[in-house]
Amino acid sequence: MEFLQYTVRKLVGGIPLIIGVTLISFVLMVYFGPDKTYELLSKNPTAAEIEQVRTQLGYDQPFWVRYGEYLKELATLEFGYSDSTGERVSSILGRTVPVSLLLLAPGFVLGNLLGIVLGLVAAWHRGGWIDKTIMSFAVVGMSISFLVVIIAFQILFGVVLGWFPVRGWNVYGPASYLHYVTVPTLASVFVTLGYNTRFFRAVLVEEMGRDHVRTARAFGAGAVEILWKNVLMNAMIPIVTRVMFSIPLVVISGSLLIESYFGIPGVGKVTYDAITSGDQPILKAVVGLTAVLFVLILIVNDILYKVFDPRVSLGRVSLK
Amino acid sequence: MIGLCRDRNGDFGYPEYSRREGFIKIMRDFAMRSAAAVLIALVLAACNDPGTGPAEAGNVYRHSIDGAPSTLDPARAATVYSSVVVVNVFDTLYRYKYLARPYELAPNLATGFPEVSGDGLTYTFRIRPDARFADDPAFPDGNGRGVTMHDLVYSLKRHFDPEQRSQGAWLWAGRIRGLDAWGENGADYDEPVEGLEVIDDHTLQITLTEPYPQLVYTLATGFSALVPREAVAHYGREFGVKPVGSGPYRLVSFDSSLARLARNPNFRREPLDLAAEGFDADQHGEFGLQHLDGQSYPFTDRLEIHFIQENAARWSAFSSGEVDNVIVPNEQVDSALASRDPVEFKPRIRERYHGYAGLEAGFVYTGFNMADERFGHHPDPVRDEANRALRCAIRSAFDWNARNNTFYYGIGKIFPGVIPPVVPEYNPDKSRESVTRDLDRARALLAEHGWSADTLPELDYGLISGVQQRQMYAQLRAQLVELGFPMEKINADTFATFGDFSRAMKNRRLDILFLGWTLDYPDAQNTLQLFYGPYETPGSNNFNYRNPEFDALYDQAATMQPGPERTELYRRMNDMVIDDCVAISGLSRTRIHLWNRNVHMLPDQEILGGFFMRFVDVDRASGE
C-alpha cells in the first residue's frame, strides 16, 4: 500500500516536471529549431505554396495551440508521422528503440559491473601499485576520443583480424547478435570504463574509511566479505543514482556515435537525423518520452534507495 | 549518533544482514529474471524485421553511398540518395545508356522515343504491354497488376496535388496543358487533365503549353516514376517507406542505414545489348562486362544499398569486403593514387580492385546576393558599375587552384562560368580569365572604382555548421583580406541545418553563398535556369540575378531543340553571367570509384542515379 501510494504520488509530482521539460524543449524546438519549409518545397515555389507547406507543418499556428497539441500527443502517445519519411513515429520508435537497447545493454552493464569491480580492487589497494595501475588505465581510457576508439576497433577487429563485421546489424538470433554487438560493446566499455572506475573508486574509498569497516576488520572479516557487505552495500546509493540517471542518456544520446559509425538503425541515429533535419514529430516524441523516462527512473531510483538502505522511507527520508 | 561501529541499520554485528540479504537476494533474482525477459523480448523485437535474416542464396551486390534518403516516394525523391533506390524500385519511361558518354537517353518502360507533332506541342508515348507492378498486399489479390498509362497520368498528377508535398512539380509546372489548373482546382484524381490524354492503356498523348525540348529528359528522372494508385491509397503517408513499383527490384526493408532489395520476378526487358549501351572495349574492356551481352537483366538476385555517411566507416567497410564499392574519400586519396594527373592507381590497389575516375554531373560555385544594393544590382548606373567591379575584384582574388588542392585533392576540373564540362554545350575553348587568380587586377579594379577598406561593405558568408564549410569560409576570407578587405568585414553566418541555411538564403539574408548543383538532366538549361530572373528567390535563382537580356535569351532558347543555334544562345547567357560577375564559378569534382574485381560493372551514378545497378553482375565464386 505504501508502495502504491508512493508511486501515485511520484507520478503526480512528475507531471510538473514533464510539463517543464517539454515546455522548455518545445520553445527551443519552435523558436530555435530548424525550419523544414524550404526543404519540402519544389523549386520555384509560389508564395501560396510556401504558405501551404507552413500550414501543413503547423508553423502558422500560435505557440500555445502547438504546445497544447504536443501535450495531447504525449498523453495519447500518438505523435503522427515523420515530416521527412512519412513513416508513423510510433513505428519508428517501435523499430529503433529495441535495437538501441540491445546494442547498448551489454556495454552499459559490463561497463558498470567492471567499473565497480575495478573500483573495489583499486579502493582496497588504495595508494598501492594496483591502484595506480588501474587508475592509469582509467585515465588512458578517458583520454582517448570515443571516435578514435570506434575507428581503431573497426579496423582492428573488422579489417585486420576479420573476426567481426565492421558495421551493420543483421541480427536474427543469439549468435548473430553476438557477432554484431561485440565490437560496439568493446568500444563502449573501453571508453566508459575509465570514467566509471574513477567514480566508483572515489565513492568506495570514502566508504572504506568509515568506522564500521574498521570494526568489521577488527572482527576478523575477510576482504571479500568486507568489500561486499560493508563497503559496496553501503555505497550503493551514489552508485545506483549514477547508474540509473545515465540510462536515459544511454538510450537516447549515448548511442549516436556508435549507431552512426557502425551503421546500426537505432533511435540515437534517428534522433540525430531529426535534429539536423528539423523533423519535429520525431523530436517531440523523443523529448517527451525522455522526460517521462526520467520521471519513471526517479521513482525506481527512490525504490532502490529503500532496497539498499532500509532507513529510507518511501513516505519521507529519515534517520532512525 | 552515527555509531562508531554500527552499520547503517544502526546495529552492531551481522545478524541484521540475514534479513536484509534475503530481501536483496529476492530483489536480485527478480531483477535478473526481469532483465533476462526484457533481453529476450528485445531480441525478438529487434529481429522482427522482414529484411533481417541469415544470408540468403543468390547473388547480391552491396553498394555504399555517403548519405541516406529520407523518403522513397518518387514525388519527393529530390536527392541523389533517394534517386539511387527509386529508379530500381520504380520504372521510368526513359533512362540513360549505361556506358555512353556524353549521356544519351534510351527507352526504358517506353517502347521507343515519342512521336512529336510538327509544332512541338504534342508528344505521343507508348509503353511496353508486359510491364507489371511487383506483387504486394496493396493489390486486391496480392499480385501486381499490369502497368498502364493511367499510372503515369496519376503519377504526374500527384506532383500537382498540394497534399503530396511534391518536390518535382517544377519539372512540369506551366508546361502541360491544364495540369497546374487541375491542382489549383482541388486535385480531384477522377477529373481529367486536358494535356494528359490516355489513348489506350499503353499510349499517352501529352499536350504542352509551349514546346519543351527537355520533356523526354524529365521522364528519365526519379520524379517521373510510375506509381500505382492503390499502393498510395493502401500505405498512405507511409508510401515513402513502403514503395511499390514495377522496377527491376522490390524493396524488402529500409532504414537509415540500409535498403535491401530483391529481384522483382514480374520485371521483363529485352536482353542487354552492350553495343547499344555504348560499350567501348578500350574504355570498358577491363571491367569484365562482355559476358553479360545478350543476357537478361537484372543480373543479381538482391541489392543492398548501405548508407554510410562517415568516410572512415565507409572505407573500412570496403576494405573488409562488407560492401563492394566505394568513392574514395579525401583522406584516402594518397593511399589509393600513384598519380593525380592523370589519375593512376597504385599497383596494390589495381591488383585488388577495379578503378574509375569520372567527373561529377554538376559543380560547386559561390555567388553574391544581387538583390543587395551594397554590392549587387543598383538603380544608379555608376554605382551599379562600381558594384560590378567589386564583385569582379572578389572573383579575381579567389584562388580556384587553392580550393581544388585543399578540398578536392587537386583533381577537380575548374571551368569558367556555369556550363559544366559534362554537358554537350560546354565550351572547352572559353577564356579562363574568370577562374584565374589575379590579385593585381583585383586591386586595380577596387582602386579604379573608389573602393577602400573603409567603403568596402561588410559581407555575411552563409555556411552550414561543419568543419569543411568553415575551412572554406576561412580560405575565402584570407584571400579577401589579401585583397584589402578588413578581416572583421567578412563574417560567417552559421546554420545548424540545411533547412535553416535555405530559409536565410530564400529570404535574402545572406550576402555570399557557397552552393553545389547536381544536374537533373544533361542540358545546360538546367544550370542556366539558376540565373533566370523570374526564378529569383524563393525560386532557384538564389543569387537574384536580373538581366532582361539574359531572360530574353533564356525564353528564346527554352523552346528550341538541341543544336548549334541553341548552344550559341546558351553560351551567350554563360558569358553574361561571367561578365556581370554574379558568381565565382566553377569546379566539377572528380569522383574516384573503386570496386571489387569480382563485381562486373561501371558504377557511375552521375545523372544515371541507380540505373546502373540492374546491369551489375557479381561473381561470388571467384572470391571477394
Chai-1 contact restraints between the chains, C-beta under 6 A:
chainA,res_idxA,chainB,res_idxB,connection_type,confidence,min_distance_angstrom,max_distance_angstrom,comment,restraint_id
A,P34,B,T497,contact,1.0,0.0,6.0,A-B,restraint_1
A,P34,B,G499,contact,1.0,0.0,6.0,A-B,restraint_2
A,P34,B,D500,contact,1.0,0.0,6.0,A-B,restraint_3
A,D35,B,G499,contact,1.0,0.0,6.0,A-B,restraint_4
A,D35,B,R503,contact,1.0,0.0,6.0,A-B,restraint_5
A,K36,B,G499,contact,1.0,0.0,6.0,A-B,restraint_6
A,Y38,B,S502,contact,1.0,0.0,6.0,A-B,restraint_7
A,Y38,B,R503,contact,1.0,0.0,6.0,A-B,restraint_8
A,Y38,B,K506,contact,1.0,0.0,6.0,A-B,restraint_9
A,E39,B,G499,contact,1.0,0.0,6.0,A-B,restraint_10
A,L40,B,R165,contact,1.0,0.0,6.0,A-B,restraint_11
A,S42,B,S166,contact,1.0,0.0,6.0,A-B,restraint_12
A,S42,B,Q167,contact,1.0,0.0,6.0,A-B,restraint_13
A,S42,B,A169,contact,1.0,0.0,6.0,A-B,restraint_14
A,S42,B,W170,contact,1.0,0.0,6.0,A-B,restraint_15
A,K43,B,W170,contact,1.0,0.0,6.0,A-B,restraint_16
A,K43,B,S540,contact,1.0,0.0,6.0,A-B,restraint_17
A,N44,B,W170,contact,1.0,0.0,6.0,A-B,restraint_18
A,N44,B,Y535,contact,1.0,0.0,6.0,A-B,restraint_19
A,N44,B,G539,contact,1.0,0.0,6.0,A-B,restraint_20
A,N44,B,S540,contact,1.0,0.0,6.0,A-B,restraint_21
A,P45,B,P538,contact,1.0,0.0,6.0,A-B,restraint_22
A,Q52,B,P162,contact,1.0,0.0,6.0,A-B,restraint_23
A,Y81,B,R237,contact,1.0,0.0,6.0,A-B,restraint_24
A,S84,B,S70,contact,1.0,0.0,6.0,A-B,restraint_25
A,T85,B,S70,contact,1.0,0.0,6.0,A-B,restraint_26
A,T85,B,T71,contact,1.0,0.0,6.0,A-B,restraint_27
A,T85,B,G240,contact,1.0,0.0,6.0,A-B,restraint_28
A,T85,B,V241,contact,1.0,0.0,6.0,A-B,restraint_29
A,G86,B,R237,contact,1.0,0.0,6.0,A-B,restraint_30
A,G86,B,E238,contact,1.0,0.0,6.0,A-B,restraint_31
A,G86,B,G240,contact,1.0,0.0,6.0,A-B,restraint_32
A,E87,B,E238,contact,1.0,0.0,6.0,A-B,restraint_33
A,E87,B,V241,contact,1.0,0.0,6.0,A-B,restraint_34
A,P98,B,L42,contact,1.0,0.0,6.0,A-B,restraint_35
A,P98,B,A45,contact,1.0,0.0,6.0,A-B,restraint_36
A,P98,B,A46,contact,1.0,0.0,6.0,A-B,restraint_37
A,V99,B,A46,contact,1.0,0.0,6.0,A-B,restraint_38
A,L101,B,L42,contact,1.0,0.0,6.0,A-B,restraint_39
A,L102,B,L42,contact,1.0,0.0,6.0,A-B,restraint_40
A,L102,B,A46,contact,1.0,0.0,6.0,A-B,restraint_41
A,I151,B,A312,contact,1.0,0.0,6.0,A-B,restraint_42
A,Q154,B,S316,contact,1.0,0.0,6.0,A-B,restraint_43
A,I155,B,S316,contact,1.0,0.0,6.0,A-B,restraint_44
A,G158,B,S320,contact,1.0,0.0,6.0,A-B,restraint_45
A,V159,B,S316,contact,1.0,0.0,6.0,A-B,restraint_46
A,V159,B,S319,contact,1.0,0.0,6.0,A-B,restraint_47
A,V159,B,S320,contact,1.0,0.0,6.0,A-B,restraint_48
A,V166,B,S316,contact,1.0,0.0,6.0,A-B,restraint_49
A,V166,B,A317,contact,1.0,0.0,6.0,A-B,restraint_50
A,V166,B,S320,contact,1.0,0.0,6.0,A-B,restraint_51
A,V166,B,E322,contact,1.0,0.0,6.0,A-B,restraint_52
A,R167,B,A313,contact,1.0,0.0,6.0,A-B,restraint_53
A,R167,B,A317,contact,1.0,0.0,6.0,A-B,restraint_54
A,N170,B,T52,contact,1.0,0.0,6.0,A-B,restraint_55
A,V171,B,A46,contact,1.0,0.0,6.0,A-B,restraint_56
A,V171,B,C47,contact,1.0,0.0,6.0,A-B,restraint_57
A,Y172,B,C47,contact,1.0,0.0,6.0,A-B,restraint_58
A,Y172,B,T52,contact,1.0,0.0,6.0,A-B,restraint_59
A,Y172,B,G53,contact,1.0,0.0,6.0,A-B,restraint_60
A,D211,B,L4,contact,1.0,0.0,6.0,A-B,restraint_61
A,H212,B,D7,contact,1.0,0.0,6.0,A-B,restraint_62
A,T215,B,C5,contact,1.0,0.0,6.0,A-B,restraint_63
A,N234,B,R8,contact,1.0,0.0,6.0,A-B,restraint_64
A,Y261,B,E310,contact,1.0,0.0,6.0,A-B,restraint_65
A,Y261,B,A313,contact,1.0,0.0,6.0,A-B,restraint_66
A,G263,B,S257,contact,1.0,0.0,6.0,A-B,restraint_67
A,P265,B,D255,contact,1.0,0.0,6.0,A-B,restraint_68
A,P265,B,S256,contact,1.0,0.0,6.0,A-B,restraint_69
A,P265,B,S257,contact,1.0,0.0,6.0,A-B,restraint_70
A,K269,B,S256,contact,1.0,0.0,6.0,A-B,restraint_71
A,T276,B,T497,contact,1.0,0.0,6.0,A-B,restraint_72
A,G278,B,T497,contact,1.0,0.0,6.0,A-B,restraint_73
A,G278,B,G499,contact,1.0,0.0,6.0,A-B,restraint_74
A,V307,B,M27,contact,1.0,0.0,6.0,A-B,restraint_75
A,D309,B,R8,contact,1.0,0.0,6.0,A-B,restraint_76
A,K320,B,G10,contact,1.0,0.0,6.0,A-B,restraint_77
